[in-house]
Amino acid sequence: VQRAAFSRYFVRTNNSAGEEALVDDIHIRRDKKMFTKQNLRSFLKNSLQREAWIGAPWLVKEHLAIQYRLPMEIPGHLLQDAKLLANKVHNTSTMRPSQDVGFASPLIPANDLQQQMLQMKPPKGRRSNKTEELARQQQELVRMQQMQQQHPGAPPHQLAQLTQQYNHSLASHPKPPPPPPIRYPIEDLDVSPKRDGHARPQLKFQTDEQREYILTNRQISFENITMESQGMLLEVWNTLNVQCEVYYLDSFTFDDFVDAMQYKSSDPPCQLLEEVYCAVLNMLVDKNGKLQVKGGMVELAAEINEESSEGHDDSEYSTPQPDVPARSTRSRLSHVDPAVENQRTPTTVPAHRAAEMLGDRSWRTRLGARDMEDGGWQLILVGLLHQLSANPMFKARCDKILAELAPMEMPATKDTAWEQFTQLDVNLRVSALQMITILSLSTPAVKEFLEHCSDDMTDVRKRKIEHQREKKAAMEDLQNKDRERKILLPENMPASPSAEQME
């Protein structure tokens, strides 16, 4: 039985002293209007602060940092002195070489150069808050100071030439480009796993069989099943679950369905296996014994069986006697070769005893009477497959199954069909169920169910459109009422006349 999805939450209220309540999703709901821009703005205002200078970083308030044990140290590149130094270096790099601070006069000491750069005002509209830009400007300042120390007597133009050569060498070996930033939403498989990530706890299993089934990647239940049978399994399982109301079945999982098809024991019997076969067979014939299948497949097979059964056994096939060869001269018929005249095709050896197993009652009569117990539905299946074997589309598959259900070396009884189906290969079971499921899809019950679903979908679509139309009209009415309410507010009303005006 399919169960609807649900969720549970542990809820703790402010008034309860450490008590928790287990609440399901039916008795709890989330207010979607809590997380708004106004609430976010209020939260940031009450939890963050910053100093009164341009580019100051945001800091968590002290009492919150102490309460939640947050670090209060400010990184060095976010300090005010570092910001000023970065602005000075950026301003120096944008100046012309003739106005460069380091080369305007013969060799200014490093300390004086740094002091002059700190005293300069940053240009308006230029702020560099990026860490990479700050690091680059600091490296240029350190490099200029090192060149002045290595060449104490060098003129300014030589230092400028050395700086250009150094920059040219750096440009010839560019740094590798940074990795592209991750843009969400992103595919889960594209996210690299964390080396120090948390490991999942070990799974706990109720039985050893379940443990073996899960740890082997769920391959145990699908052993000895061919690829063709897997496709038919999925086809039948999907049909019976989607249209379970027509077949009078409860929904079941695919794993349970595969296990039921592989079940090989008569004591106790598999209820799911019997219910599936009986539900599909009941769709083919009503309780009055009338065939419900439309499409001509079973009718064609019935006509072929009736023609072949007139005057001949079902297991024997004969060919008509060949015509007497034409003669140009008169001769007696006795001169005709008796070997040619009496030639017959060899009798084919029957591969099964399905016709003998049914006896006097046909499979339609048995199915109309709902004779399903004690191997009854297995015998009905034998009769149906025997009739379908007359159709070239199903002949090869039906003969292969009937050779196992009604073998020649065993008696043609209902118990034989019951015992043989118990040991039948899973691939043959799937093939038989798939054939009768295809026949059941052409019954009037399935057609009426699909038409009813289509009508329900159309009705739901119409009601949705009508609801949207009513909602739109209600929204317009609400806007008009709200506009009238704003007009009637006290600040929008005309002022009351004073006493002097009244006089």
C-alpha positions in Angstrom: 0.0 0.0 0.0 1.5 3.4 -1.0 1.7 5.8 1.9 1.6 9.6 1.5 4.7 11.5 2.4 4.9 13.2 5.7 7.4 14.9 8.0 7.8 15.5 11.7 9.4 18.3 13.7 10.6 18.8 17.2 9.1 22.1 18.4 10.2 24.0 21.5 8.3 27.1 22.7 9.7 30.0 24.7 7.3 29.4 27.6 8.2 25.7 28.1 11.2 24.9 30.3 13.3 22.7 28.0 10.3 20.7 26.9 9.9 19.6 23.2 6.8 18.5 21.3 6.8 16.2 18.3 4.5 17.8 15.6 3.7 16.5 12.1 3.4 18.7 9.1 -0.4 18.8 9.3 -0.5 20.7 12.6 2.3 23.1 11.8 2.9 25.7 9.2 5.5 28.3 8.3 4.7 32.1 8.1 6.2 33.1 4.7 6.0 36.8 5.6 8.6 36.6 8.4 11.7 36.9 6.3 11.3 40.2 4.6 13.6 43.1 3.6 12.3 45.1 6.6 13.2 42.3 9.0 16.6 41.8 7.4 17.3 45.5 7.6 16.3 45.6 11.2 18.4 42.5 12.0 21.5 44.1 10.4 20.9 47.4 12.2 20.7 45.7 15.6 23.6 43.4 15.2 26.3 45.3 13.2 28.2 48.6 13.6 31.0 50.4 11.8 33.4 53.3 12.4 32.8 56.8 11.0 35.4 56.7 8.1 35.0 55.8 4.4 35.6 52.1 3.7 35.3 51.1 7.4 34.5 47.3 7.8 31.3 46.1 9.4 31.7 44.7 12.9 29.5 42.6 15.1 28.4 44.4 18.2 30.5 43.7 21.2 27.7 42.1 23.4 26.7 39.8 20.6 30.3 38.8 19.9 30.8 38.0 23.6 27.6 36.1 23.7 28.3 33.9 20.7 32.1 33.9 21.1 32.9 35.5 17.9 36.5 36.8 17.2 36.8 40.6 17.3 40.2 41.0 15.7 40.1 43.1 12.5 42.3 41.9 9.6 45.3 44.1 8.9 44.3 45.0 5.4 41.0 46.4 6.7 42.5 48.8 9.1 42.3 52.6 8.5 46.1 53.0 8.1 46.2 50.2 5.5 43.4 51.8 3.6 45.1 55.2 3.6 48.4 53.6 2.5 46.6 51.7 -0.3 45.0 55.0 -1.6 48.4 56.8 -1.5 50.1 54.0 -3.5 47.3 53.9 -6.0 47.6 57.6 -6.4 51.3 57.4 -6.9 51.0 54.8 -9.6 48.6 56.9 -11.6 50.9 60.0 -11.7 53.2 60.8 -14.6 56.9 59.8 -14.3 57.9 63.5 -14.2 55.7 64.0 -11.1 56.6 60.7 -9.4 57.2 61.1 -5.8 60.1 58.7 -5.8 61.9 60.3 -8.7 61.0 64.0 -8.4 64.2 64.8 -6.5 67.5 63.0 -6.2 67.0 60.0 -4.1 64.5 60.6 -1.3 65.1 58.3 1.7 62.6 55.5 2.1 61.2 56.8 5.3 60.6 60.2 3.8 59.0 58.7 0.7 56.6 56.7 2.8 55.8 59.7 5.0 55.0 61.8 1.9 52.8 59.1 0.5 50.9 59.0 3.8 50.4 62.8 3.8 48.9 62.9 0.3 45.2 63.1 0.0 43.4 60.4 -2.0 41.8 61.6 -5.2 38.0 62.0 -5.2 36.1 59.0 -6.4 39.0 56.6 -6.1 38.9 53.9 -3.5 40.6 50.5 -3.7 39.1 48.0 -1.3 40.3 44.9 -3.0 42.9 42.8 -1.2 44.8 41.9 -4.4 45.2 45.6 -5.4 46.5 46.5 -2.0 49.0 43.7 -2.0 50.3 44.7 -5.4 50.7 48.4 -4.4 52.5 47.4 -1.2 54.9 45.2 -3.3 55.7 48.1 -5.6 56.5 50.3 -2.6 58.8 47.7 -1.1 60.5 47.1 -4.4 61.2 50.9 -4.8 62.7 51.0 -1.4 64.9 48.0 -2.1 66.2 49.5 -5.4 67.1 52.7 -3.5 69.1 50.7 -1.0 70.9 48.5 -3.6 71.8 51.6 -5.8 72.4 54.4 -3.3 74.2 56.7 -5.8 72.1 55.9 -8.9 70.3 58.8 -10.6 66.4 58.7 -10.8 66.3 57.8 -14.5 68.4 54.6 -13.9 66.0 53.6 -11.1 63.1 54.1 -13.4 64.8 52.0 -16.1 65.4 49.2 -13.6 61.8 49.3 -12.5 60.6 49.1 -16.1 62.9 46.1 -16.7 61.5 44.4 -13.6 57.9 45.0 -14.7 58.7 43.7 -18.2 60.1 40.5 -16.8 57.0 40.0 -14.7 54.8 40.7 -17.7 56.6 38.0 -19.7 55.7 35.4 -17.1 52.0 36.1 -16.3 50.3 34.4 -13.4 47.9 31.6 -14.2 44.3 32.8 -14.3 42.2 32.2 -11.2 39.6 29.5 -11.4 36.2 30.7 -12.5 33.8 31.5 -9.6 31.1 29.0 -8.8 27.7 30.3 -9.9 24.7 28.7 -8.2 22.5 26.7 -8.9 25.1 24.2 -9.8 25.1 20.5 -10.6 26.0 18.4 -7.5 28.4 16.3 -9.4 30.5 19.4 -10.3 31.2 20.2 -6.7 34.5 18.6 -5.6 34.3 16.5 -2.4 35.8 17.8 0.7 38.8 15.9 2.0 38.1 16.7 5.6 34.4 16.4 5.2 32.2 14.6 7.7 31.8 10.9 7.1 28.4 9.4 7.1 27.5 7.0 9.9 27.2 3.3 9.1 23.8 2.1 8.0 21.9 -0.2 10.4 19.9 -3.0 8.9 17.1 -5.0 10.5 18.0 -8.4 8.9 21.1 -9.9 7.2 19.2 -10.3 4.0 18.5 -6.6 3.8 22.1 -5.8 4.6 23.3 -8.1 1.8 20.8 -6.6 -0.6 21.8 -3.0 0.1 25.5 -3.5 0.2 25.6 -5.3 -3.1 24.0 -2.3 -4.9 20.6 -4.0 -5.0 21.7 -6.6 -7.5 20.4 -9.7 -5.7 16.8 -9.4 -6.7 17.5 -9.1 -10.4 19.6 -12.2 -10.9 18.6 -14.6 -13.7 16.5 -12.0 -15.4 17.3 -11.2 -19.0 17.4 -7.6 -20.3 14.3 -8.2 -22.4 12.4 -9.4 -19.3 13.5 -6.3 -17.3 11.8 -4.1 -19.9 8.6 -6.1 -19.7 8.8 -6.0 -15.9 8.9 -2.3 -15.9 6.1 -2.1 -18.5 3.8 -4.3 -16.5 4.6 -2.8 -13.2 3.9 0.7 -14.5 0.6 -0.3 -16.1 -0.7 -2.0 -13.0 0.2 0.8 -10.7 -1.0 3.7 -12.8 -4.3 1.9 -13.5 -4.6 0.1 -10.2 -8.2 1.3 -9.7 -9.3 -0.6 -12.9 -7.6 -3.8 -11.9 -8.7 -3.6 -8.3 -5.2 -3.7 -7.0 -3.2 -1.8 -4.4 -0.1 -0.1 -5.4 3.1 -2.0 -4.9 6.8 -1.3 -5.2 9.0 -2.6 -8.1 11.3 -4.5 -5.7 8.3 -6.4 -4.2 7.0 -7.1 -7.7 10.3 -8.6 -8.8 10.5 -10.7 -5.6 7.0 -12.0 -6.2 7.8 -13.0 -9.8 10.8 -15.0 -8.6 8.9 -16.7 -5.8 8.9 -20.5 -6.3 6.9 -22.2 -3.5 3.3 -23.3 -3.2 3.2 -23.5 0.6 2.7 -20.7 1.5 1.7 -19.1 -1.8 2.7 -15.6 -2.8 -0.3 -13.4 -2.5 1.0 -10.6 -4.7 1.8 -13.0 -7.5 -1.7 -14.6 -7.4 -3.5 -11.2 -7.1 -1.7 -9.8 -10.1 -2.4 -12.7 -12.4 -6.0 -13.1 -11.3 -6.7 -9.3 -11.5 -5.4 -9.2 -15.1 -7.3 -12.4 -16.1 -10.6 -11.0 -14.7 -10.4 -8.0 -17.0 -10.5 -10.3 -20.1 -13.9 -12.0 -19.4 -16.9 -10.8 -17.4 -18.9 -12.9 -15.0 -21.3 -13.9 -17.7 -18.4 -15.4 -19.8 -18.4 -12.7 -22.4 -15.1 -11.8 -23.8 -14.1 -8.1 -23.2 -11.0 -7.9 -25.3 -11.3 -5.7 -28.3 -8.8 -5.5 -31.2 -9.1 -8.9 -33.0 -6.2 -10.8 -31.5 -8.1 -13.2 -29.4 -10.9 -13.4 -32.0 -8.4 -14.2 -34.8 -6.9 -17.0 -32.6 -10.4 -18.3 -31.9 -11.3 -18.5 -35.6 -8.1 -20.3 -36.4 -8.7 -22.8 -33.6 -12.3 -23.5 -34.7 -11.2 -24.1 -38.3 -8.4 -26.4 -37.3 -10.5 -28.3 -34.9 -13.2 -29.4 -37.4 -12.6 -33.0 -38.2 -9.0 -33.0 -36.9 -7.2 -33.2 -33.7 -5.6 -29.9 -32.4 -2.2 -31.6 -32.3 -2.3 -33.0 -35.9 -2.0 -31.0 -39.1 -2.6 -32.4 -42.6 -2.2 -31.0 -46.1 -4.7 -31.5 -48.9 -4.2 -34.2 -51.5 -2.3 -32.9 -54.5 -4.1 -32.7 -57.8 -3.6 -35.3 -60.5 -1.1 -34.0 -63.0 -2.5 -32.9 -66.4 -2.0 -35.3 -69.3 -2.0 -34.5 -73.0 -3.0 -38.0 -74.1 -5.7 -40.3 -72.9 -4.6 -42.6 -70.2 -6.2 -44.5 -67.3 -6.2 -43.0 -63.9 -4.6 -46.2 -62.7 -1.4 -45.2 -64.5 -1.0 -42.3 -62.0 1.9 -43.0 -59.6 0.3 -44.2 -56.3 3.2 -42.8 -54.3 2.6 -39.3 -55.6 -1.2 -39.8 -55.2 -1.0 -40.9 -51.6 1.8 -38.5 -50.6 1.2 -36.8 -47.2 3.3 -34.5 -45.1 4.6 -36.1 -41.9 2.5 -35.5 -38.8 4.1 -32.9 -36.5 4.8 -34.1 -33.0 2.9 -31.9 -30.5 5.0 -30.0 -28.0 2.5 -29.8 -25.2 -0.8 -31.1 -23.9 -2.7 -27.8 -23.4 -5.8 -28.9 -25.4 -6.1 -32.1 -23.4 -5.7 -30.2 -20.1 -8.7 -28.0 -20.6 -11.1 -30.9 -21.1 -14.8 -30.1 -21.8 -14.8 -26.7 -20.2 -13.1 -23.8 -22.1 -10.9 -21.2 -20.4 -13.7 -18.6 -21.0 -16.2 -20.7 -19.1 -13.8 -21.3 -16.2 -12.8 -17.6 -16.1 -16.5 -16.4 -16.2 -17.2 -18.7 -13.2 -14.1 -17.2 -11.5 -12.7 -20.7 -10.8 -9.4 -19.5 -9.6 -8.6 -21.7 -6.5 -6.3 -24.7 -6.3 -4.6 -24.2 -9.7 -7.7 -22.8 -11.4 -6.1 -19.6 -12.7 -3.0 -21.5 -13.8 -5.3 -23.8 -15.9 -7.1 -20.7 -17.3 -3.7 -19.2 -18.2 -2.8 -22.4 -20.1 -6.0 -22.3 -22.1 -5.6 -18.6 -22.9 -2.0 -19.1 -24.1 -3.1 -22.1 -26.1 -5.6 -19.9 -28.0 -3.1 -17.1 -28.4 -0.6 -19.6 -29.9 -2.7 -19.6 -33.1 -1.7 -16.0 -33.6 1.7 -15.8 -35.4 2.5 -12.8 -33.2 2.5 -14.8 -30.0 3.0 -18.4 -31.3 6.7 -18.8 -30.4 6.4 -17.3 -26.9 3.2 -19.2 -26.1 4.6 -22.6 -27.3 7.7 -22.1 -25.1 5.6 -21.4 -22.0 3.1 -24.2 -22.7 5.9 -26.7 -23.1 6.7 -26.0 -19.5 3.2 -25.7 -18.1 1.7 -28.7 -20.0 4.6 -31.1 -20.8 4.0 -34.3 -22.8 5.5 -36.6 -20.1 3.1 -35.5 -17.3 -0.7 -36.0 -17.0 -2.9 -33.3 -18.4 -4.5 -32.2 -15.1 -5.1 -29.0 -13.2 -2.5 -30.1 -10.6 0.1 -30.4 -13.2 -0.4 -26.8 -14.3 -0.3 -25.7 -10.7 3.0 -27.5 -9.9 4.6 -26.6 -13.2 3.9 -22.9 -12.7 5.4 -23.0 -9.3 8.7 -24.0 -10.8 8.4 -21.9 -14.0 11.3 -19.7 -14.9 10.9 -16.0 -14.0 11.5 -14.9 -17.6 8.6 -17.1 -18.8 6.3 -15.8 -16.1 7.1 -12.2 -17.1 6.4 -13.0 -20.7 3.0 -14.6 -20.0 2.0 -11.7 -17.7 3.0 -9.2 -20.3 0.9 -10.8 -23.0 -2.3 -10.9 -21.0 -1.7 -7.4 -19.8 -1.5 -6.2 -23.4 -4.9 -7.9 -24.0 -6.4 -6.2 -20.9 -5.5 -2.8 -22.2 -8.1 -3.1 -25.0 -11.0 -3.8 -22.6 -13.9 -1.3 -22.2 -13.0 -0.8 -18.5 -9.6 0.6 -19.3 -11.0 2.8 -22.0 -13.7 4.2 -19.6 -11.1 4.8 -16.9 -8.9 6.8 -19.3 -11.9 8.8 -20.5 -12.9 9.5 -16.9 -9.4 10.7 -16.1 -9.4 13.0 -19.1 -12.8 14.4 -18.1 -11.5 15.0 -14.6 -8.5 16.8 -15.9 -10.6 19.0 -18.1 -12.9 19.8 -15.2 -10.0 20.7 -12.9 -8.6 22.9 -15.6 -11.9 24.7 -16.0 -12.3 25.2 -12.2 -8.7 26.5 -12.0 -9.4 29.1 -14.8 -12.7 30.1 -13.0 -10.9 30.4 -9.7 -8.2 32.6 -11.3 -10.9 34.8 -12.8 -12.6 35.2 -9.4 -9.3 35.9 -7.7 -8.5 38.7 -10.3 -11.9 40.3 -9.7 -11.4 40.1 -5.9 -7.9 41.6 -6.2 -9.3 44.6 -8.2 -12.1 45.0 -5.6 -9.5 44.9 -2.8 -7.4 47.6 -4.5 -10.4 49.8 -4.9 -11.4 49.4 -1.2 -7.8 50.0 -0.1 -7.7 53.2 -2.2 -10.9 54.4 -0.6 -9.5 53.6 2.9 -6.4 55.7 2.3 -8.6 58.6 1.1 -10.6 58.4 4.4 -7.6 58.5 6.6 -7.4 61.4 9.1 -4.3 63.0 7.3 -6.2 63.0 4.0 -9.4 64.6 5.5 -9.9 68.4 5.2 -9.1 70.3 8.4 -12.0 71.2 10.7 -13.2 74.8 10.5 -12.0 77.0 13.4 -14.2 78.9 15.7 -13.6 82.1 14.0 -14.6 80.7 10.6 -17.8 79.2 12.3 -18.7 82.7 13.5 
